[in-house]
Amino acid sequence: MTGYSMRRNPIGWLAVGLLVLVTVALGSCRDVGESEVDHDPDGSTDTDSDIDGDADTDSDSDSDSDGDGVHSACLQPAPDPLPALPEINLDSSDRPLFDHWRDFECEDVAVLYCGDEPNNCENGFDFDECRSLVVGDDEGVCAYGDGDVWCDGEGEAIGWNDGGCFACMPVESRAAACCAGIEGVDCREWPYPADGKPGMICARHEDCELGLVCGPPHGSGFGLCQCPETYGSEPQSPDYCW
């Protein structure tokens, strides 16, 4: 009876057709909406995500402020390739001799500290002069009287005044200075973690801060962290260091 009525009633067929079309249209809209909006289990929504992961972010946010690798104290970036290293005094394991100060026990070198009594260097070591390691103060360590910057057998490099001064002194003297905690003396353990500021001792380019190079000083047996544009100028310790 129902089939007969439908065949006889074209309006009924028209209503069924419209119902089918509306249902299909609503299903298509729902599919499109779901494809454009992703719902995470936690309820958050990610709209139009990039399947390649190429988000529009600033990947250079932690890089050098000027973006070209120039150290803040310099005018030029480090060249590529890096310049030749200076001659470094090394032992058989390629460890710089200036790092040998760490091989001494503090109790064995404590007598070399001469901060309280500047002229007291008669202590069993053959170092006859108290060398100040604090600008404007007598605090220092006993060392050779003819100390210089040529580390050719009578000492190795030591830096003080936070990189402002350098010279060659016995490694025992540097050990005494570090054990005494004299402020400003370079007591880092080599290899240095790329933290060498301009004027600080180095044995390789990686010892220096980014943008600096390990170049030759006015002296021998060690290097100094310096700006690329000053490489070859052989920087010296200022007069106030002596």
Secondary structure as GFF3:
##gff-version 3
##sequence-region A 1 242
A	DSSP	alpha_helix	2	8	.	.	.	ID=ss1
A	DSSP	alpha_helix	10	36	.	.	.	ID=ss2
A	DSSP	beta_strand	37	39	.	.	.	ID=ss3
A	DSSP	beta_strand	45	47	.	.	.	ID=ss4
A	DSSP	three_ten_helix	97	103	.	.	.	ID=ss5
A	DSSP	alpha_helix	106	109	.	.	.	ID=ss6
A	DSSP	three_ten_helix	110	112	.	.	.	ID=ss7
A	DSSP	beta_strand	129	132	.	.	.	ID=ss8
A	DSSP	beta_strand	140	143	.	.	.	ID=ss9
A	DSSP	beta_strand	156	160	.	.	.	ID=ss10
A	DSSP	beta_strand	165	169	.	.	.	ID=ss11
A	DSSP	alpha_helix	171	180	.	.	.	ID=ss12
A	DSSP	beta_strand	201	202	.	.	.	ID=ss13
A	DSSP	three_ten_helix	205	207	.	.	.	ID=ss14
A	DSSP	beta_strand	213	215	.	.	.	ID=ss15
A	DSSP	beta_strand	223	226	.	.	.	ID=ss16
A	DSSP	three_ten_helix	228	230	.	.	.	ID=ss17
A	DSSP	three_ten_helix	239	241	.	.	.	ID=ss18
###
